[in-house]
Amino acid sequence: MENLKIDGTLNFDGGIYNKIAINGMSTSSTNIEAQSINVDGMFTCNGNVKVIEFECDGLAKIKGNIKTKTISVDGKLDIEGIYKLEADKINCDGMLKTEGSVSADFVHIDGFIEADEIVGENIIIKTKVSKFSKVFMNIINKNSKINLIEATTIFLEGITVNDVIGTNITIGDNCMIENLECNGELHISKNASVKNITGNYVIK
C-alpha cells in the first residue's frame, strides 16, 4: 500500500492506502481505506472512510460512514447526511457534527458536538466553545446538542439532550435534559435542568 501526501491541491479517486496526510486541499470522489489519515488542511470525502487512526486538526467533510479504531478532532469534522461514526475511542477538543449516530466504547468531548445519538460505555462531554470556534466554525449555540445519549457511565456539562439513559450519571452545570433514566448513582448540579427522571437510582 502506498502513502499519499498532499501539500497543495489534489483531487483523487479514493482507494486503499497506507498513510494519508493532507496539509493542503483535497477531495476524494469515492470510498477510502487506510491505516491512518491526518488532516491539517481541508479535506472532503464523497464516500465511506475505513481507517485505523483518524486525526483531524483542520477541516474535514465526510459524506459517508466512518469506521475507525481511534479518532481525534482538534479542528472540525462534519459528517454530512445520516451516516454512522463507529470507533473504539473518540477524543474531540474541536467540533464534531453529524446528522447520524455515534458509537464508541469511550467518548471524550472537550469541545462541541452535535449528533442524533451517542451510544457507548463511557461518555464524557464538557462543552467548550472558543472565540475561534464561534467565528470560523459557525457555532451559534453555546451548548452541544444530542437527541439521545446512552452509556454505562455518563458525565455531561454544557449540553442539551432529549433523552439520557445510563447506569451512573453525572449532570453538570449548564445542562438541559428532557428525560433521564438512571439505574445506578445519579448526581445533578444545581445549575442544571432535568425535567423527567425515571429508573432505580440513588442520588449522590
Buried (B, 14 or more C-beta within 10 A) or exposed (E): EEEBEBEEEBEBEBBEBEBBBBBBBBBBEEBBBBBBBBBBBBBBBBBBBBBBBBBBBBBBBBBBBBBBEBBBBBBBBBBBEEBBBBBBBBBBBBBBBBEBBBBBBBBBBBBBBBBBBBBBEBBBBBBBBBEEBEEEBEBEEEBBBBBBBBBBBBBBBBBBBBBBBBBBBBBBEBBBBBBBBBBBBBBBBEEBEBEEBEBEBEEE
